[in-house]
Amino acid sequence: MGSNSDMPSPIAATGDMIKGADLQQSIATLNARSASLNDDIRNAQTVEDAQQALRMQQDLLSQATSLLTAQINLISGTALVTADQVNAAITYTDAKIKTVTMVSKRLALTAKLLDFVAAVFTGNGTEMFAAAKDLKVALDNTSA
């Protein structure tokens, strides 16, 4: 997630894919992030925050489950994104979210994480890269 370039140099070719079997680290991290929302639900200052946390909890579990058997065919001609890069982005994001103390800020970052995972499912490496960049900007601009 630390690249400053606008477009990564490797380009996906026909047959490039990300397999769910290679995303086990991401799956475990998404499941753990979902479980951690129990505290946010309990400590939410507003009903809206609690409801948002509940929705995100379900979304995280759903995304993790979908990744289990996923075979994400990358769109040729777009940025080449690997399972290792996806795992690293999700792990990095989770570690940063854990340092944030305000529930509303954690929920906003979790929403960005879900946006990134949704981009992964598109198979469009350029969209994945852009979502990762947006996520990193949000993480960098959020204070604990």
N, C-alpha and C positions, 0 to 999 in steps of 0.2 A: 504493500500500500504506500510505499515511500517514493514512487517514481514521480518525477516532475514533468515528464514529456506529455504531450497532448495525445499521442497515439503510440502504443507499444509497437516495436518493430516486427516481431513475428506475426504472421498472418495465418489464419486457419485455412486448412486445405480440406478438400472433400475427404470424409472419413474420420476427421478429427472429432473427438468426443470426450466428454467427462462422464465417468461412470460412478454410480452411487457407491459401489464398493470402494472407490478411492476417496470418498467423502465422509468416511466414518468419523473422522475428527470433527468435521462440521456438524454432523448429525448429533454427536454427543454434546457438542457445545450448544447447539440450538435447544436441545432437550434440557440442559442444565440452566440455560438462560430462562426457559419457560418456568422451570421449578423455582428459580429465584424471584419470579414475579409474585409468588405467594406473599413474600414480605411486602412488596409494593402494594398489593391489594389490601393487606392488613393495615399498612401505614398511610394509605392514600388520604390526602387532605380533603378531597372532594369526591362525590359520587361519580363524577365524570372521569376522574383519574382511575378510580377503582374499576369502572366499566371498561375503560380503555385498556387497562392492564389485563383484564379477563379476556378481552378480544385478542390482544397480542399473545397471550398465553396459548390460546387455541390456534392462532396463526402459526406460532413457532412450532407447536407440536405437529400441525398439519404439514408444514414445510419440511420438517425433519423426517416425517414418515414418508413423504413423497420422494425425498432424496434417497431413501433406502434402496429402492430398485430403479432409480432413474438411470436413463441413458440419454444424456443431453448431447445431441448432435450439434456441433458448432457450425455456424453458417460460414461457408467458405468465403474468403475475401474480407472477413472481419478480423478483429484482433484475436490472436490465439491466447486463450486463457486456460490454464491447467488446473487440475484438482488441487494441486499443492498451493497454487495462488488463492483459490477459493478458500481452502482450509486456513491459510495464513490470514486472510482478510477477516474471516469470521472469528478466529481465535483472538486476533489483535483487537477487534471491536469489542468482544466480550470482556477482555481484560480492561479496556478503557472504561466501559460502562460500569464495571465493578468499582471504579474509583469515584464515581459520581454519587453525591449524597442526596440530591433532590430527586424525588420520585418523578416529577414532571419532566425533568431533564433526561432521566434514564428512559422514560417512556418515549420521548422524542428520538433519542438515539436508537432505541429498539425498533422504532418505526423505520428509521433509515436502514437499519440492518435488514429488516423484512423487505424493503425496496431492493436492496442489493441481492438478496436471495431470489426475489422475483425476476430480477434481470438475469440471473444465472439460468433460470429455467427457459429463457427465451432462446438460448443457444447463440445469441448475437454477442460475440466477444467485445465488440465496440461498445454496446450498451452496458455490458458487465463492467468494463473498464471505467466508463463514465459514472456508473452507479458507485463503484468503489471509490472513485475520486470524490464524488459528492459526500459519501460516507466519511471519508478521511477529513474533508473540510469541516463537516459537522463535529466530528470528534475533536479536531484541533481547536475549534471555536467554542467548545463547551468546557467551562471550568467546573471543578469538583464542587 
